[in-house]
Amino acid sequence: MPLHWSDLPPALLATLRAGTVLPAHPLALDEERTLDPLRQRAVTRYYLDAGAGGIAVGVHTTQFAIRSVGLYEPVLRLAAEAVADWADGPRLLIAGVTGRTEQAVREAETARALGFHAALLNVAAFRGAAEAEILEHCRRVAREMPLIGFALLPGVGGMHLSYAFWRAFAGIENVIAVKMAPFDRYRTVEIVRAVVDAGASRRVTLYTGNDDHVVLDLVAPFAVRSADGHHETRVRIKGGLLGHWSVWTRKAVDLLARIQAVPDGAPVSADLLALDSMVTDCNGAIYDAAHGLSGCIPGCLAVLQRQGLLRGTWCLDPAETLSEGQAAEIERVYAQYPEMNDDGFVRANLDRWLSDAGKAIPLAA
């Protein structure tokens, strides 16, 4: 049966709308570049115990190529089962959905059957198509399950879409959120304007995917004026669906809680504002900004390997590796910003997450 956002459990809908940490789940592979279920499940358990409000699977960080090697359904199933067995309460399950309409509908049907709550819709397969055609595609997938829009920067396979597109997209009744990841301030503001101008800001929750600008996205209100300039609407980006939050997740949860504790209109401390540059510097190393983000997925895997959660940085594409000097950059930010990592938390709980236990066992401090 098709899933509408009003069918979602009220607690999950409240979590989404209040804003939460949604790590973009990576893929755990072994030396043969085949799925390592034990490590894949351990990473999911890590996110749950770290306090993430849910996980996003089958997305860019999971590697789009899982589809061509038959891993889309198995990876989503592993995640759903791990959440059901381990979580101490309901968590959001977001499925990455991509491809042309037939493929996207099939993936949405698979995700819905596995108990996922929403589809993060990547429309990169429509590059060069008219926006009217892309909107019709979005409307068709929205008939299957709630949608989260995905503004993905071209540097990692996405494309920029217009204000008119995002305004029309926000008007689709089964759209519940937009992940803004253009890595571009102009386009981020444009998407915020589009959602407000569509009259959809109560239904459509804004999430940052701008891994290069996390803190200020979450701290700063966005002011949108009406066309005549007489009315102003202020909205906030409520949470993050981020590849950067696939690592050091416990600290990401702490960071979001700290930001959300600042009342609207209250002064923001200089220390909190300064975190924007520090988080961005860390992301620059992990995401390989020096080489146009070519090592962003191996960079996340390298941090998880360093912590013991993964055994290596293997990707489905053998050519997808850490860039020259990237490992040294990751070591640099580890040394310069030790408060950013959650290695102690991982170390205290790693054996639990790697156990064969189906149910959660007590969390270490």
NORRA-V757745 format. One record per pair of residues at least 12 apart in sequence whose ideal C-beta (glycine too) atoms are under 10 Angstrom apart, sorted by the first residue. I is the first residue (numbers start at 1). J is the second residue. Records with the same first field share a line. If there is no record, write none. Layout:
BEGIN
I=J / J
END
This chain:
BEGIN
1=112 / 144
2=108 / 109 / 112 / 142 / 143 / 144 / 145 / 174
3=108 / 111 / 112 / 115 / 116 / 117 / 118 / 119 / 143 / 144 / 145 / 146 / 174
4=142 / 143 / 145 / 146 / 173 / 174 / 176
5=117 / 118 / 142 / 145 / 146 / 147 / 173 / 174 / 175 / 176 / 177 / 203
6=146 / 173 / 174
7=117 / 145 / 146
8=90 / 92 / 117 / 118 / 145 / 146 / 176
9=90 / 92 / 117
10=90
11=89 / 90 / 91
12=53 / 54 / 89 / 90 / 91 / 92 / 93 / 117 / 118
13=92 / 117 / 146 / 176 / 205
15=53 / 54 / 89 / 90 / 91 / 92 / 239
16=53 / 54 / 92 / 94 / 117 / 118 / 146 / 148 / 176 / 177 / 205 / 207 / 238 / 239
17=176 / 177 / 202 / 203 / 204 / 205 / 238 / 239
18=53 / 205 / 238 / 239 / 260
19=53 / 205 / 206 / 207 / 208 / 218 / 236 / 237 / 238 / 239 / 240 / 256 / 259 / 260
20=51 / 52 / 53 / 54 / 91 / 92 / 205 / 207 / 238 / 239 / 240 / 241 / 253 / 256 / 260
21=47 / 50 / 51 / 52 / 53 / 54 / 55 / 239 / 240 / 241 / 242 / 245 / 249 / 250 / 252 / 253 / 254 / 255 / 256 / 257
22=47 / 52 / 53 / 54 / 55 / 56 / 59 / 91 / 92 / 93 / 94 / 120 / 148 / 177 / 179 / 207 / 209 / 239 / 240 / 241 / 242 / 245 / 246 / 252
23=43 / 44 / 46 / 47 / 50 / 52 / 53 / 54 / 55 / 56 / 57 / 59 / 61 / 240 / 241 / 242 / 243 / 244 / 245 / 246 / 247 / 249 / 252 / 253 / 300
24=55 / 56 / 57 / 58 / 59 / 60 / 61 / 62 / 94 / 96 / 120 / 179 / 181 / 209 / 211 / 240 / 241 / 242 / 243 / 244 / 245 / 246 / 297 / 300
25=40 / 43 / 44 / 47 / 52 / 55 / 56 / 57 / 58 / 59 / 61 / 62 / 75 / 76 / 78 / 79 / 94 / 96 / 243 / 246
26=39 / 40 / 43 / 57 / 59 / 61 / 62 / 63 / 243 / 246 / 247 / 297 / 298 / 300 / 301 / 303 / 304 / 309 / 310 / 313 / 315
27=39 / 40 / 43 / 57 / 58 / 61 / 62 / 63 / 65 / 66 / 71 / 75 / 297 / 301 / 310 / 314 / 315 / 316
28=40 / 41 / 42 / 43 / 44 / 75 / 78 / 301 / 304 / 305 / 309 / 310 / 311 / 312 / 314
29=63 / 71 / 301 / 310 / 311 / 312 / 313 / 314 / 315 / 316
30=310 / 311 / 312 / 314
31=311 / 312 / 314
32=314
33=69 / 312 / 314 / 315 / 316 / 317 / 318
34=69 / 71 / 314 / 316
35=66 / 69 / 70 / 71 / 74 / 75 / 78 / 316
36=310 / 311 / 312 / 314
37=74 / 75 / 78 / 81 / 82
38=311 / 353 / 354 / 355 / 356
39=304 / 305 / 308 / 309 / 310 / 311 / 312 / 353 / 354
40=57 / 62 / 71 / 74 / 75 / 78 / 79 / 82 / 310
41=78 / 79 / 81 / 82 / 85 / 86 / 353 / 354 / 355 / 356 / 358
42=82 / 304 / 308 / 309 / 310 / 349 / 350 / 351 / 352 / 353 / 354 / 355
43=55 / 79 / 82 / 246 / 249 / 304 / 309 / 310 / 353
44=57 / 78 / 79 / 80 / 81 / 82 / 83 / 85 / 86 / 87 / 91 / 353
45=82 / 83 / 85 / 86 / 87 / 309 / 349 / 350 / 352 / 353 / 354 / 355 / 357 / 360
46=86 / 246 / 247 / 249 / 250 / 304 / 307 / 309 / 342 / 345 / 346 / 349 / 350 / 352 / 353
47=79 / 82 / 83 / 86 / 87 / 91 / 245 / 246 / 249 / 250 / 252 / 253 / 353
48=82 / 83 / 85 / 86 / 87 / 88 / 89 / 91 / 249 / 353 / 360 / 363
49=86 / 87 / 88 / 249 / 250 / 345 / 346 / 349 / 352 / 353 / 360 / 363 / 364
50=245 / 248 / 249 / 250 / 251 / 252 / 253 / 254 / 342 / 345 / 346 / 349 / 363
51=88 / 249 / 250 / 252 / 253 / 254 / 256 / 257
52=87 / 91 / 92 / 245 / 246 / 249 / 250 / 252 / 253 / 256
53=89 / 90 / 91 / 92 / 239 / 253 / 256
54=83 / 87 / 90 / 91 / 92 / 93 / 94 / 116 / 117 / 118 / 239 / 241
55=79 / 80 / 82 / 83 / 87 / 91 / 92 / 93 / 94 / 95 / 241 / 246 / 249
56=79 / 92 / 93 / 94 / 95 / 96 / 116 / 118 / 120 / 148 / 179 / 207 / 209 / 241 / 242 / 243 / 245 / 246
57=72 / 75 / 76 / 77 / 78 / 79 / 80 / 83 / 93 / 94 / 95 / 96 / 111 / 114 / 116 / 120
58=71 / 72 / 73 / 75 / 76 / 79 / 94 / 95 / 96 / 97 / 98 / 107 / 110 / 111 / 116 / 119 / 120 / 122
59=94 / 95 / 96 / 97 / 98 / 120 / 122 / 150 / 152 / 179 / 209 / 241 / 243 / 246
60=96 / 98 / 120 / 122 / 124 / 150 / 152 / 156 / 157 / 158 / 181 / 209 / 243 / 296 / 297
61=96 / 156 / 242 / 243 / 244 / 245 / 246 / 296 / 297 / 300 / 301
62=75 / 76 / 79 / 95 / 96 / 243 / 246 / 297
63=75 / 297 / 315 / 316 / 317 / 320
64=96 / 98 / 99 / 122 / 124 / 156 / 157 / 316
65=315 / 316 / 317 / 320
66=96 / 316
67=96 / 98 / 99 / 103 / 107
68=316
69=316
71=316
72=95 / 96 / 97 / 98 / 103 / 106 / 107 / 110 / 111
73=107 / 110 / 111 / 113 / 114
75=95 / 96
76=93 / 95 / 96 / 107 / 110 / 111 / 113 / 114 / 115 / 116
77=110 / 113 / 114 / 115
78=114
79=93 / 94 / 95 / 114 / 115 / 116
80=93 / 95 / 111 / 113 / 114 / 115 / 116
81=114 / 115 / 358
82=353 / 358
83=115 / 116
84=115 / 358
85=357 / 358 / 359 / 360
86=352 / 353 / 357 / 358 / 359 / 360 / 361
87=360
88=360 / 363
90=117
91=117
92=116 / 117 / 118 / 241
93=111 / 114 / 115 / 116 / 117 / 118
94=111 / 116 / 117 / 118 / 119 / 120 / 146 / 148 / 177 / 179 / 207 / 241
95=107 / 108 / 110 / 111 / 112 / 114 / 115 / 116 / 117 / 118 / 119 / 120 / 121 / 145 / 148
96=111 / 116 / 119 / 120 / 121 / 122 / 148 / 150
97=109 / 110 / 111 / 116 / 118 / 119 / 120 / 121 / 122 / 123 / 141 / 144 / 145 / 147 / 148 / 150
98=119 / 120 / 121 / 122 / 123 / 124 / 125 / 150 / 157
99=122 / 123 / 124 / 125 / 126 / 137
100=123 / 125 / 126 / 129 / 137
101=125 / 126 / 133 / 136 / 137 / 138 / 140 / 141
102=140
103=125
104=119 / 121 / 122 / 123 / 125 / 126 / 137 / 138 / 140 / 141 / 144
105=119 / 137 / 140 / 141 / 143 / 144
106=144
107=119 / 121 / 141 / 144
108=121 / 140 / 141 / 142 / 143 / 144 / 145 / 146 / 147
109=141 / 144 / 145
111=144 / 145
112=144 / 145 / 146
116=145 / 146
117=145 / 146 / 148 / 176
118=145 / 146 / 147 / 148 / 174 / 175 / 176 / 177
119=141 / 142 / 144 / 145 / 146 / 147 / 148 / 150 / 174
120=147 / 148 / 149 / 150 / 152 / 177 / 178 / 179 / 207 / 209 / 241
121=134 / 137 / 138 / 141 / 142 / 145 / 147 / 148 / 149 / 150 / 169 / 175 / 179
122=149 / 150 / 152 / 157 / 158 / 159 / 179
123=135 / 137 / 138 / 141 / 149 / 150 / 151 / 152 / 158 / 159 / 161 / 165 / 169
124=150 / 152 / 154 / 156 / 157 / 158 / 159
125=137 / 157
126=138 / 159 / 161
127=154 / 157 / 158 / 159
128=159
129=159
131=161 / 162 / 164 / 165 / 166 / 168 / 169
132=164 / 165 / 168
134=159 / 161 / 165 / 168 / 169
135=161 / 164 / 165 / 168 / 169 / 171 / 172
138=165 / 168 / 169 / 172 / 174 / 175
139=168 / 169 / 171 / 172 / 173 / 174 / 175
141=172 / 174
142=169 / 172 / 173 / 174 / 175 / 176
143=172 / 174
144=174
145=174 / 176
146=173 / 174 / 175 / 176 / 177
147=169 / 172 / 174 / 175 / 176 / 177 / 178 / 204
148=175 / 176 / 177 / 178 / 179 / 204 / 205 / 207 / 209 / 241
149=161 / 165 / 166 / 169 / 170 / 172 / 175 / 176 / 177 / 178 / 179 / 180 / 191 / 194 / 195 / 204 / 206 / 207
150=177 / 178 / 179 / 180 / 181 / 207 / 209 / 241
151=165 / 166 / 169 / 178 / 179 / 180 / 181 / 182 / 183 / 184 / 187 / 188 / 190 / 191 / 209 / 210
152=179 / 180 / 181 / 182 / 183 / 209
153=181 / 182 / 183 / 184 / 187 / 209 / 210 / 211 / 212 / 293
154=182 / 183 / 184
155=182 / 183 / 292 / 293 / 294 / 296
156=181 / 183 / 243 / 287 / 292 / 293 / 294 / 296 / 297
158=181 / 182 / 183 / 209
159=182
160=182 / 184 / 186 / 187 / 190
161=182 / 187 / 190 / 191 / 194
162=187 / 190 / 194
163=187 / 189 / 190 / 191 / 193 / 194 / 197
164=194
165=191 / 194
166=178 / 180 / 187 / 190 / 191 / 192 / 193 / 194 / 195 / 197 / 198 / 204
167=190 / 191 / 193 / 194 / 195 / 196 / 197 / 198 / 199 / 200
168=194 / 198
169=191 / 194 / 195 / 198 / 200 / 204
170=191 / 194 / 195 / 196 / 197 / 198 / 199 / 200 / 201 / 203 / 204
171=194 / 195 / 197 / 198 / 199 / 200 / 203 / 204
172=198 / 200 / 203 / 204
173=200 / 203
174=203
175=195 / 198 / 200 / 203 / 204 / 205
176=200 / 203 / 204 / 205
177=195 / 203 / 204 / 205 / 206 / 207 / 238 / 239 / 241
178=191 / 192 / 194 / 195 / 200 / 204 / 205 / 206 / 207 / 209 / 237 / 241
179=191 / 205 / 206 / 207 / 208 / 209 / 210 / 237 / 239 / 240 / 241 / 242
180=192 / 195 / 206 / 207 / 208 / 209 / 210 / 213 / 217 / 237 / 241
181=207 / 208 / 209 / 210 / 211 / 212 / 241 / 242 / 243
182=209 / 210
183=209 / 210 / 211 / 212 / 213 / 287 / 289 / 293
184=210 / 212 / 213
185=210 / 213 / 216 / 217
187=210
188=206 / 208 / 209 / 210 / 213 / 217 / 222 / 237
189=222 / 223 / 224
191=206 / 222
192=206 / 222 / 223 / 224 / 233 / 235 / 236 / 237
193=222 / 223 / 224 / 225 / 233 / 235
194=224
195=222 / 224 / 233 / 235
196=222 / 223 / 224 / 225 / 226 / 232 / 233 / 234 / 235
197=224 / 226 / 227 / 233
199=233
201=222 / 224 / 233 / 234 / 235 / 236
202=235
204=235
205=235 / 236 / 237 / 238 / 239
206=218 / 222 / 235 / 236 / 237 / 238 / 239
207=237 / 238 / 239 / 240 / 241 / 242
208=237 / 238 / 239 / 240 / 241 / 242 / 244 / 245
209=237 / 240 / 241 / 242 / 243 / 244
210=237 / 240 / 242 / 244 / 280 / 283
211=240 / 242 / 243 / 244 / 245 / 279 / 280 / 282 / 283 / 284 / 286 / 287 / 289 / 293 / 296
212=244 / 276 / 279 / 280 / 283 / 284 / 287 / 289 / 293
213=276 / 279 / 280 / 283
214=237 / 240 / 242 / 244 / 245 / 252 / 255 / 256 / 259 / 275 / 276 / 279 / 280 / 282 / 283
215=240 / 255 / 256 / 258 / 259 / 268 / 272 / 273 / 274 / 275 / 276 / 277 / 278 / 279 / 280
216=237 / 268 / 272 / 273 / 275 / 276 / 277 / 279 / 280
217=236 / 237 / 240 / 242 / 259 / 276
218=236 / 237 / 238 / 239 / 240 / 255 / 256 / 258 / 259 / 260 / 262 / 272 / 276
219=236 / 237 / 258 / 259 / 262 / 268 / 272 / 273 / 275 / 276
220=236 / 237 / 268 / 273 / 276
221=233 / 234 / 235 / 236 / 237 / 264 / 265
222=234 / 235 / 236 / 237
223=235
234=264 / 265
236=259 / 260 / 264
237=259
238=256 / 260
239=256 / 259 / 260
240=252 / 255 / 256
242=283
243=283 / 286 / 287 / 293 / 296 / 297 / 299 / 300
244=279 / 280 / 282 / 283 / 286 / 287 / 296 / 299 / 300
245=283 / 300
246=286 / 297 / 300 / 301 / 303 / 304
247=282 / 283 / 286 / 299 / 300 / 301 / 302 / 303 / 304 / 306 / 307 / 309 / 330 / 340 / 341 / 342 / 346
248=279 / 282 / 286 / 303 / 304 / 307 / 337 / 340 / 341 / 342 / 343 / 345 / 346
249=342 / 345 / 346
250=341 / 342 / 343 / 344 / 345 / 346 / 349
251=279 / 339 / 340 / 341 / 342 / 343 / 345
252=279 / 340 / 342
253=342
254=339 / 342
255=272 / 275 / 279 / 340
258=271 / 272 / 275
259=272 / 275
275=337 / 339 / 340
278=333 / 336 / 337 / 339 / 340
279=333 / 337 / 340
281=329 / 332 / 333 / 336 / 337 / 340
282=303 / 329 / 330 / 332 / 333 / 334 / 336 / 337 / 340 / 341
283=296 / 299 / 333
284=299 / 329 / 333
285=299 / 302 / 303 / 325 / 326 / 327 / 328 / 329 / 330 / 331 / 332 / 333 / 334 / 336 / 337
286=298 / 299 / 300 / 301 / 302 / 303 / 326 / 329 / 330 / 333
287=299 / 300 / 326
288=322 / 323 / 324 / 325 / 326 / 329 / 330
289=326 / 329
290=323 / 324 / 325 / 326 / 329
291=322 / 323 / 324 / 325 / 326
292=323
293=323
294=319 / 320 / 321 / 322 / 323 / 326
295=313 / 320 / 321 / 322 / 323 / 324 / 325 / 326 / 327 / 329 / 330
296=320 / 323 / 326
297=313 / 315 / 316 / 317 / 320 / 321 / 322
298=312 / 313 / 314 / 315 / 320 / 321 / 322 / 323 / 326 / 327
299=313 / 322 / 323 / 326 / 327 / 329 / 330
300=313
301=313 / 314 / 315 / 320 / 321 / 322
302=321 / 322 / 326 / 327 / 330 / 331
303=330 / 333 / 334 / 341 / 343 / 346
304=346
306=327 / 330 / 331 / 334 / 341 / 343 / 346
307=341 / 342 / 343 / 344 / 345 / 346 / 347 / 350
308=343 / 346 / 347 / 350 / 351 / 353 / 354
309=346 / 350 / 353 / 354
313=327
344=364 / 365
345=363 / 364 / 365
347=364
348=363 / 364 / 365
349=361 / 362 / 363 / 364 / 365
350=364
351=364
352=364
END
